């Protein structure tokens, strides 16, 4: 396929955007399908939690390793392997016969996602000149965020009119198209360096981060002072300390610790983490709230979340252009203020059980999030030379996914603190009434408290962004 450089870079952007969209939509597409999954597989609410958290756990733990592999074997090759594997794992999820099999296949999805995603964003950055990267990443991240928000809508329609299994089956056609297009286009990449594999770094990373994130999850479920939680959290921190020491001494580390000496890069990573911590749990639980408190059907609940999606579609491009012109500091600060206001309004709306107020809050969140995430992701990638972009992408996405896990655990704990006996209203004939009335103790006051907690997390971004982010865009090629 003979393409001019101008056309080739846009094709690269198009294909890579499709891959990230698959990963993002899988975070939320099952949000409104959880009741049907529970009824279909005959599982309890604890296992339902693991169906969600297992995927996020792998993403949070192994993204840095995925970026490292992309730099070693070549980003296009890593991307194709990850894409095909993700599609196969998605088919297996749709064929799951019980809760444990679905969790195992969700873990497989996560493993191939971490091979695919860091290479994808690195290839996009490499295809565009510094002055156009914000625009490109605005499209790349913005459309992917759009798919993340459309997930509940698509999931609701599929669940109501087909089956929850098709929430996973839809990934395979996309994976085939994306992998085939990548092979045909042949994206440009730097020649992989022949270097010694960091075995000790891998050992400490793949034990430390999973133990830490699992410890956060178990602390939420079993109590922070339980023996299991303390062992996991302590062991995870110990392994991560050993990882940092190993990486500082290694000539070819998985993560170059010196990246964090750049205050702007550290700020970019923190922005991604805090944004995900503030919005991921809210998106998951709003799908449940609309069904169990407001009495919406799965399809109606999905459509009711559209105000989160529509603003993303309109502002993603402008968020990227704002970065190209002003750097990350100003857009991220404005975005953080907007998200904080949006979450505040959403909390008021859930407390009053008034959808029109909820809708206004969701619009604010949808407008603000791209102005934080697009500049931060673009800036972090642009501050690293081409040979290290897979690593940088993996680090940034590790922070982002770790934020998702932590935010979900915190918000789940706050919601669960209100008990599990919340009453539900409305017609539940389509999705079936659950024996305990809700999946995770969803109550109006519990959801409201959870969203106020998310608001507090988002508010910290308003303080941190001006102190860490740069006024000018990163310019490394």
ABEGO torsion letter per residue (X at the ends): XBBBAAAAAAAAAAAAAAAAAAAAAAAAAAAAAAAAAAAAAGBBAAAAAAAAAAAAAAAAAAAAAAAAAAAAAEAAAAAAAAAAAAAAAAAAAAABABAAAAAAAAAAAAAAAAAAAAAAAAAAAAABBAAAAAAAAAAAAAAAAAAAAAAAAAAAAAAAABBAAAAAAAAAAAAAAAAAAAAAAGBBBBBBBBBBBBAAAAAAAAAAAAAAAAAAAAAAAAEAABAAAAAAAAAAAAAAAAAAAAAAABABBABBAAAAABAAAAAAAAAAAAAAAAAAAAAAAAAAAAAAAAGBBAAAAAAAAAAAAAAAAAAAAAAAAAAAAAEAAAAAAAAAAAAAAAAAAAAAAAAAGBAAAAAAAAAAAAAAAAAAAAAAAAAAAAABBAAAAAAAAAAAAAAAAAAAAAAAAAAAAAAAAAEAABBBBEBAAAAEBBAAGBAAGBBAAAAAAAAAAAAAAAAAAAAAAAAABBABBBABX
